[in-house]
Amino acid sequence: MHCGTFPNTGALMKIVFFGLTITSSWGNGHATTYRSLCKALARRGHHIHFVEKDVEWYRNNRDLANPAYCDVILYESWLECAPSLLNLCKDADVVVVGSYYPDAIAATKALLDASESPLLFYDIDTPITLARLRQTGCAEYLTAALIPEYSAYLSFTGGPTLRELEQNFGSPKAVPFFCSVDEDIYRETSTDPVYQCDLSYLGTYASDRQSKLMAMLDKTAADLPKQQFVVAGPQYPEDISWHANVRRIHHVPPSEHPSFYSSSRFTLNLTRSDMVTAGYSPSVRLFEASACGVPIISDSWAGLGELLTPGEEILLPGDSAETASILRDMPEREYRAIGRRARDRVLSEHTSTHRALEFESIVSACR
């Protein structure tokens, strides 16, 4: 469906994204990020095209095959489809290549030769990307040599990382471009018994997060055997031993995320090790949970306090004993106030509309 179904409230641009996926939210955080941004850009009158490689995992787990706010182009072979995809970009006002897009390097080289539009790199995985660039000079979707060729580097990570991208890797313009929350979808809802618990965690399995998840949630579950806990997300090994009061849910579709969060007294935010090292790397779950008004218990990293104020808008316990104390002893009026303050903060600074405006400003500067 064409994105022109939304009212035209801004200067029209044709925008082409080459990204990992927008059609499937299974096992990745990219889809909800692209959905939120593309929807907000379309609402402002822009015409959005999203190019996605048709790979088996996402093909078999599609939960949004035809977004109403953009045209999705699926293809199987870059070599076969490159001419038509490059033709799509000829009259684009801006082209964006995203991290983990499977043909990112080939597409970037071809676009540099074939298109005069500003070409942006959108890194949803900046600390992971930089770790690989420092080690070998390349990731599977980016080489160090290509960074100076992008008009701007849109980074999920802010802070010192931006200086490194400009000074060490030659980016002409590295800017923070955090994830966002779709304010139309993420809000407090009624409690769903399927998801109801005292502490929840929503996230795909990651080996470098698992020890923290076991310490902050499973160990807390052992200390509070009468309380209920939920771990939701795919790809967790079957041999993980959870305590009896920890319930596993293999997938929660994005449409049910608000209900999931609203059914938790508290929810847990955990950050991958590369993101902790880099700092200034909020996850989309942090903003989505906040928008639903659920109080968040989180690990700590540099820059988090610039997004949500510790103790007032987010809770940062040092271990499972402190986590258990929060769940057991904190008065309801106090933790609900923390959730409300976080919600107000996020909705005033980190919605998809905020990101769409930032995107327009970045493109304007690149021109």
DOGU-827274 format. One record per residue (C-alpha): residue in three letters; x, y, z. Coordinates in steps of 0.001 Angstrom, whole numbers, padded with zeros to 6 digits, always signed. Layout:
ALAXYZ ...
END
This chain:
MET+000000+000000+000000 HIS+001305+003461-000855 CYS+002433+005638+002012 GLY+000485+008609+000662 THR-002507+007402+002695 PHE-001165+009597+005499 PRO-001668+013376+005345 ASN+001089+015383+003713 THR+002392+017616+006489 GLY+005948+018208+005278 ALA+008178+018619+002201 LEU+007953+015413+000202 MET+010998+013182-000163 LYS+011435+009807-001782 ILE+013413+007749+000739 VAL+014846+004300+000035 PHE+015976+002057+002885 PHE+018128-001048+002397 GLY+017715-002854+005722 LEU+017851-006192+007471 THR+014078-006554+007761 ILE+010884-004636+008287 THR+008537-007548+007619 SER+009579-009830+010514 SER+010264-008999+014141 TRP+011444-012531+014985 GLY+014878-012642+016585 ASN+015857-009047+015828 GLY+015289-005489+017015 HIS+015622-003951+013580 ALA+012059-004470+012408 THR+010345-002486+015147 THR+012928+000294+014756 TYR+012340+000573+011008 ARG+008579+000325+011419 SER+008494+003157+013912 LEU+010705+005450+011816 CYS+009150+004689+008436 LYS+005633+005148+009738 ALA+006502+008554+011202 LEU+008261+009667+008004 ALA+005281+008565+005914 ARG+002931+010453+008181 ARG+004927+013581+007416 GLY+004279+013050+003719 HIS+007410+011244+002560 HIS+007338+008275+000169 ILE+009153+005319+001674 HIS+010556+002244-000080 PHE+012098-000536+001987 VAL+014386-003050+000284 GLU+014791-006351+002125 LYS+016570-009537+001109 ASP+014108-012426+001171 VAL+015857-014844+003521 GLU+014329-018029+004896 TRP+014208-017135+008597 TYR+012246-013921+008104 ARG+010177-015359+005260 ASN+008911-018088+007562 ASN+008256-015697+010441 ARG+006663-012644+008855 ASP+004323-010636+011051 LEU+003995-007541+008838 ALA+004267-008509+005193 ASN+002673-005331+003794 PRO+003145-002226+005954 ALA+000601+000473+005165 TYR+003241+003201+005315 CYS+005871+001973+002846 ASP+006406-000102-000254 VAL+008388-003256+000535 ILE+010655-004704-002153 LEU+011750-008292-001485 TYR+014464-009937-003560 GLU+016558-013105-003438 SER+019698-012352-005486 TRP+021560-009034-005505 LEU+023257-009841-008809 GLU+019928-010469-010500 CYS+018028-007571-008968 ALA+020727-004880-008686 PRO+019731-003062-011923 SER+016108-002620-010861 LEU+017054-001685-007285 LEU+019544+000900-008473 ASN+016926+002275-010849 LEU+014575+002637-007873 CYS+017171+004912-006251 LYS+017858+007148-009242 ASP+015279+009761-008319 ALA+015470+009236-004546 ASP+016123+012242-002353 VAL+018083+010097+000107 VAL+019161+006461+000317 VAL+019854+004682+003619 VAL+021863+001465+004020 GLY+021429-000284+007364 SER+023669-002488+009481 TYR+023270-006243+009002 TYR+021667-005701+005608 PRO+023124-008793+003863 ASP+024234-007047+000639 ALA+025226-003760+002244 ILE+028784-003578+000892 ALA+027844-004483-002675 ALA+024862-002142-002595 THR+026906+000744-001213 LYS+029584+000428-003899 ALA+026951+000258-006622 LEU+025003+003206-005215 LEU+028119+005362-005008 ASP+028576+004856-008737 ALA+024934+005056-009780 SER+023229+007595-007529 GLU+023789+011251-006775 SER+021487+011234-003746 PRO+022911+011586-000230 LEU+023834+008095+000959 LEU+023524+007467+004700 PHE+024626+004524+006817 TYR+022213+003615+009622 ASP+023999+001587+012287 ILE+021587-000104+014665 ASP+024552-002094+016043 THR+027300+000530+016366 PRO+029391-000984+019209 ILE+029394-004393+017505 THR+030324-002760+014203 LEU+033187-000788+015726 ALA+034552-003801+017584 ARG+034870-005616+014256 LEU+036273-002602+012425 ARG+038973-002165+015052 GLN+039924-005829+014833 THR+039821-006507+011086 GLY+038798-003291+009314 CYS+035452-004701+008267 ALA+032162-006210+009299 GLU+030059-008322+006932 TYR+027985-005211+006118 LEU+030593-002408+006264 THR+034272-001765+005563 ALA+036321+001006+007102 ALA+037134+002281+003624 LEU+033456+002947+002890 ILE+032726+005055+005970 PRO+034083+008332+004473 GLU+031865+007757+001423 TYR+028617+008023+003376 SER+027242+011551+003680 ALA+026371+010796+007290 TYR+026719+007950+009756 LEU+023527+007561+011802 SER+024510+005817+015023 PHE+022440+004033+017654 THR+025280+004983+020003 GLY+026101+008525+021062 GLY+028867+009934+023228 PRO+032589+009352+022481 THR+031781+006810+019757 LEU+030759+009632+017424 ARG+034191+011274+017741 GLU+035862+007949+016985 LEU+033788+007511+013833 GLU+034807+010942+012600 GLN+038424+011123+013765 ASN+039562+007506+013355 PHE+037333+006283+010532 GLY+036820+009465+008533 SER+033056+009877+008697 PRO+032193+013374+007462 LYS+029225+013495+009829 ALA+028532+011024+012658 VAL+025312+011779+014503 PRO+023362+010088+017308 PHE+020204+008535+015928 PHE+018685+006456+018692 CYS+015804+004052+018376 SER+012353+005408+019124 VAL+008902+004368+020250 ASP+005740+004447+018167 GLU+003556+006621+020336 ASP+000408+005333+018602 ILE+001038+001782+019795 TYR+003004+001854+023030 ARG+000835+002884+025968 GLU-000501+001333+029147 THR-003170-001296+028536 SER-005217-003661+030663 THR-003483-006644+032262 ASP-003321-009901+030287 PRO-003212-013055+032446 VAL-000966-014725+029857 TYR+001791-012212+030599 GLN+001013-011224+034186 CYS+004054-011361+036469 ASP+006121-009458+039006 LEU+009209-009116+036789 SER+009476-009692+033046 TYR+012227-009710+030469 LEU+011653-009417+026725 GLY+014601-010065+024427 THR+016206-012510+022027 TYR+018810-014826+023564 ALA+022344-013436+023556 SER+025212-015304+025185 ASP+026814-012115+026527 ARG+023547-011093+028231 GLN+022626-014470+029643 SER+024746-014361+032799 LYS+023140-011040+033748 LEU+019686-012424+033030 MET+020334-015419+035280 ALA+021722-013186+038034 MET+019081-010445+037876 LEU+015975-012512+037124 ASP+016477-016217+037769 LYS+018432-015694+041007 THR+015793-013179+042122 ALA+013136-015777+041325 ALA+014945-018208+043619 ASP+014943-015607+046412 LEU+011214-014857+045901 PRO+009588-018234+045236 LYS+006034-016889+045688 GLN+006441-014248+042989 GLN+006120-014833+039249 PHE+008674-014131+036506 VAL+008549-014249+032698 VAL+011358-014503+030126 ALA+010064-013914+026583 GLY+011977-014168+023332 PRO+013354-016688+020831 GLN+016551-018705+020466 TYR+017146-019607+024126 PRO+018898-022987+024417 GLU+016609-025715+025684 ASP+019119-026832+028306 ILE+018905-023613+030355 SER+017575-024493+033784 TRP+015119-021892+035085 HIS+013560-021852+038536 ALA+009999-023145+038791 ASN+008462-019668+039070 VAL+010092-018485+035816 ARG+007821-018913+032795 ARG+009224-019005+029250 ILE+007343-017477+026294 HIS+009024-018062+022950 HIS+007714-015054+021056 VAL+005629-011981+021769 PRO+004535-010235+018559 PRO+005035-006448+018533 SER+001278-005916+018568 GLU+001222-007505+022029 HIS+004261-005727+023489 PRO+002137-003042+025212 SER+000008-005736+026842 PHE+003159-007656+027822 TYR+004700-004654+029568 SER+001432-003490+031109 SER+001003-006920+032701 SER+004338-006688+034561 ARG+004806-004965+037903 PHE+008404-004361+036792 THR+010364-005176+033649 LEU+014066-005817+033194 ASN+016373-004071+030712 LEU+019710-005770+029959 THR+022413-004561+027606 ARG+024896-006491+025490 SER+028551-006247+026512 ASP+029717-004198+023494 MET+026928-001689+024171 VAL+027876-001463+027849 THR+031506-000810+026924 ALA+030559+001926+024449 GLY+027812+003412+026615 TYR+025130+005747+025251 SER+023360+002813+023552 PRO+019698+002592+024562 SER+017713-000364+023299 VAL+014291+000005+021739 ARG+012876-002060+024613 LEU+013966+000651+027051 PHE+011804+003237+025294 GLU+008901+000905+024564 ALA+008614-000284+028151 SER+008852+003279+029434 ALA+006063+004415+027121 CYS+003822+001754+028684 GLY+004472+003154+032155 VAL+006045+000019+033612 PRO+008935+000715+036027 ILE+012235-000550+034631 ILE+014989-002360+036497 SER+018195-002125+034457 ASP+021895-002760+034321 SER+023984+000414+034297 TRP+026172+001975+031604 ALA+027630+005351+030702 GLY+025048+007725+029280 LEU+021983+005980+030697 GLY+021481+008818+033168 GLU+021144+011276+030284 LEU+018122+009327+029031 LEU+016377+008361+032290 THR+017273+009655+035742 PRO+018360+006830+038089 GLY+016158+006491+041139 GLU+013480+008741+039686 GLU+012768+007311+036230 ILE+014659+003996+036281 LEU+016007+001597+038937 LEU+019617+000341+038887 PRO+020096-002367+041545 GLY+023584-003745+041971 ASP+022647-007410+042380 SER+019816-009898+042792 ALA+019448-009089+046508 GLU+018708-005442+045693 THR+016391-006532+042902 ALA+014507-008809+045278 SER+014257-005972+047795 ILE+012673-003718+045176 LEU+010108-006340+044190 ARG+009330-007248+047794 ASP+009448-003903+049603 MET+008856-000958+047269 PRO+005380+000561+047783 GLU+003102+000450+044773 ARG+002605+004219+044700 GLU+006388+004683+044527 TYR+007123+002293+041667 ARG+004104+003451+039698 ALA+005348+007041+040008 ILE+008737+005938+038633 GLY+006972+004353+035652 ARG+004910+007481+034995 ARG+007940+009754+035104 ALA+009807+007515+032649 ARG+006784+007468+030350 ASP+006552+011258+030348 ARG+010279+011609+029679 VAL+010328+009181+026765 LEU+007187+010565+025138 SER+008660+014057+025299 GLU+012017+013112+023721 HIS+012111+009710+022027 THR+009029+009092+019903 SER+009084+008161+016228 THR+007926+011696+015415 HIS+011023+013099+017143 ARG+013216+010781+015051 ALA+011455+011701+011804 LEU+012157+015370+012462 GLU+015784+014548+013254 PHE+016048+012544+010045 GLU+014745+015457+007974 SER+017283+017750+009618 ILE+020148+015334+008889 VAL+019173+014984+005233 SER+018865+018740+004880 ALA+022381+019203+006288 CYS+023775+016527+003948 ARG+022374+018294+000921 
END
